[in-house]
Each structure stands twice: as structure tokens, then as C-alpha cells.
């Protein structure tokens, strides 16, 4: 499929203004299934390798602007050193591949015990952020015939940029404070505001990719203690606030697990208007978790009929279940 140049700007505008402010930053509705993308201080929530696979398909009903995100991460806590190490790779594709962003990122966290079962974790991440435009699939005005439209016969006089790919260093940091009952955290993404040449004409990006601020908090209410034969039953109310440039969003809801089943519900608001109602269902067995969520668009400017909502699938693999006894002494069950 070919796109006109105006279509490119439409895609970028829509993603920036309407996708909960994440033209550059993919934010999963299942943020608990991709904790490294929320705060680098979440690095190392398990004593053995923890693998997270995530997929999001946003607004598949909007022709030419569907936004797909793929991510894979692995992280682990190294107990003798009180540190967490992790690695994450992700790809975002807009306009059926017209505009792509790739990330390769490393994570580090350090844990400090404050006493009375309260701990602090400090996290940093650093990696490569790369954006690319598929120039070959752009169609310019001088290629269009009044009768035949884009007949493929008219070469464009538009000069191709020397570099269609931009690769920059991206840095982020975050902090968490937690106990077996509650957690609270704050993170800053893109603290070095890496420059993206594709947005050079936009005032919002003159000084580089804007920093993204995130505040998040929650609690864990144990409904039933687990044992060797059964898993814990618990409820975890939580809230996630995000801000980038002058755009904001807040997710408020709860996650619960009982036996082999878990589920959740959230409501997302952008402060200007209601955005989406989010429903989650999933299955867990030993160290395997599989979740599916659906964002039902409730915005008056973008209805669910037009957007077709957003779909997410997450797969988590935690090898800690093979250990004889695991005592996390925290409230991060929903993140594992």
C-alpha cells in the first residue's frame, strides 16, 4: 500500500494527539505485564529469569493508521549483590510499516532495605532508540494524475532526505518504594531528550523527544494464602499517571487473581475527555501467565466503531516456581 505525504503527517498527528500522548512511547494497557516499560526500578522482581512478551494492536479499524507494538524483555534480581539486571527489545509500527521505531535497552536497579519491611529500588536504563520512514511507499502530489490518480507512471521530483533512519541514545531513570502492602513509584523517560529529525518542523520536538513523566501506586490485599498446591488469591488496586509535553492520562482500576484465573478492569482518562474502558482476562499456571485485554474506546471524538478498540496479548514466564521456597516480601504479585 502506498501513502501520500499528507497521509504520513496525518498518521503522525493522530498518533501524537489521540493515542494517549504516545506518538513515540508505546504504553501498554497491561503495564503490569511490561513493568520495565513503566519504570526501570521494576528491574529484578524475581530471583530467576523472568520473561515478558507483549503485543498491542491499536485502532485496527482506522484505515492506514493501525499502530502495532511488539516487545520482549528478560530481567532478574541478583540477591547477593542486591541488584537487578534486564534487557528489552521493542518495535512500533505505524501506518502498516510506513513509520517504525525500534528500541534496544539495558536496565539496572539497586535495592536498599529501610527496615520494617520497607525497601527502595533505584533504576536506570540506557539504550538505542531508532526511527525510520519507508520513503519508497510515499506518494507525492506530482505523481498523481487527475484522471488515473496514482498510476505509478509519474516519477516524483521530491528530493529524498539523505538519511531515512535516525539512531540516538535514550536514557531513563526511576525510583520505587514498597512494602508487602503498598508500592509507589516515579520515573522519567527520555531524560536526555534525544533528537528525532522527522519532527524537526514540530514545535513540540524542537529540543528533542519530550521527557515522559510517570507516577504509579498500588496495594496488594491477600485474600487467601497460597501453598504448594494452590496459588495466592489477591486483589491489587492501582493507579498510573503519565504526562508528556502538556498531555496527560490516568489509569485507575484493579487486578485480581484466584486459582488459575486472573482478571482486571481499568478506566483511562486524558483529563480533556474519557478515553477507554479496559477489561482483562487471563490464565496462570505455575510460572506461566497469559493475558488478553481489550480497550473499549469511549472518547466522543474517536468512537469504538471507528477505532475498533485496542487489543493486547501478554505472556509471562517466571522460573521462580521451581525454587523450594520463595519469599518476595513485597506487593508485586501482579507484576510477576
PyMOL commands that set and color helices and strands:
alter all, ss='L'
color gray80, all
select helices_A, chain A and resi 5-18+31-33+35-37+40-42+79-81+135-137+141-143+197-199+203-205+304-307+319-322+333-335
alter helices_A, ss='H'
color red, helices_A
select strands_A, chain A and resi 3-4+50-58+67-78+83-94+99-115+118-133+138-139+144-145+149-150+165-178+182-189+212-219+221-224+233-244+247-258+261-269+274-285+288-297+310-318
alter strands_A, ss='S'
color yellow, strands_A
deselect
rebuild
show_as cartoon
